């Protein structure tokens, strides 16, 4: 379970507390995360914190969602790209909409879509290249 999700509550927002620092297993981790988040947000720059869910997808060892609060690695990477190009200072949840945490802030702020997959983007790029004749011009793709 991601450190920012409490088993007893649902649809956590970015303003919700992480697990308590007194948690017997994750207390020290939570303290460290809170410290890092505070340092990023209070830094003299446009600091962004992305609170990712549990990763699944290529390279993770998990083909499908692991539990509530999961996020595909492709969608997570896209969130990072969008956050740095469109986001503003703040903390953003990056999880699928399954009731564990709300990613509405990331969706509103920089147009993130939890269903985004790199394969779809590559297919769109290939179709664009084919349609433009780019591949026929010796681009090295075919």
N, C-alpha and C positions, 0 to 999 in steps of 0.2 A: 504494500500500500504506500502511495507517495506520502512523504512526511507531512504534507499540508492537509491530508484528509483524516478526519477523525471518524472512527467507526460509528459513533453514535449520531451523527448529523448527516444531512444531505444538502446537495447543491451549495457547497461552500463558495463563498465569494473571496476576492482578494483581501478584503478587510477582515475576514475571519481569522482567528488565531490558528497557528500551527498546533500540532500536538503540544501538550503542556511540557515545559522544560523539566517538570518533575516525573515525566514518563520514565518508567524503570528501564526500558530498552532503548528508546530513541531520544531521551532527554538531552544528552550531550550533542547529538546530531542536530536537534532542533535549535539548541543554543547557537551552534555554529552557523546554521542557516539563517537564523534571525540576525546575527551579527553581519554576515555577508550581505543580506538584503538591505540592512540599515546603511552599511557603508556605500553600497551602490546608489541607493536613493538619495543619500545626503552628500554625495560627491559633487564637486563643482563641475559637473558635466550632465548631459542628458542620460542618466542611468536608467536602464530597463532590467527588470527581473522577470524571467519566464519560469513559472512554476509548472514544470512538465508532469504529466501523469506517468504511469508505468509504460515503458516503451515496448512495442511489439513490431514485427516486420523483419525484413532482411537484416541479418547480422546481429539480431538480438537473442536468438534461440527460441523465439516465440512467433509462430505463424499468425496467431489470432490474438484477440483481446485476452488479457490475463485476468483482469478483474475490473470492477468499477474504477473509473478514473484512468483508464488506459488511453494511449495515443499512439498512432502509427508513426514510425520514424520519419517517413516522408512528410507527413503533415507537420510533425514537430520541426523539421528542418525548414519547411516553408514558413512556419510561424517565426522562426529566428530571422529569416530574410525580410519578411514583412515588418517585423518589429523594428529592425534597424533602419529600414527605409521609410516607414510611415508612422511608427509608434512615437509616443511621447513618454516622458519620465513616468515611471510607475511600475507596479507589479501586475502581472497578467497570468491568469490560469490558462494552461494549454492542455486541455483534455477533451475527449469526446463527450458529447452531450448525453450523459447517461444518468444524471441525477446526483452523481457524487460531488462534482464541482461544476461551477458555472464558468464557461469561457466566453460569456456574452461580452465582456469588456474587450477581449482581444478581437472578437468578431466585429464589434462596433468601431473600435479604434483603428484597426488596420486591415480589416476585411479578411481575417483568417477563416479558413474552411477546414474543418477536421477531416473531411473526406478527400482532401487533395492528395494525389499520388504522383510521384515523379514519372511513372510510365505514361500517364495521360499527357503530361507536359512534353515528354519526348515524342510521343505520337503526333501531337499538335505541331511541334517544331519540324518533324519530318514531313508532314503534310504541307506545311507552309513552304519548306524548301523544295519539295517536288512541284508544287503549284507554280513556284516562281522560276523554275528551270535551273535553280542553283545547282542541283545535283547533276544535271546534264552538262554543266560547265566545268566539270572536272574537280568538284569540291572534295573528292576523295571519299565519298560515302557510298559508293555503290559499285 
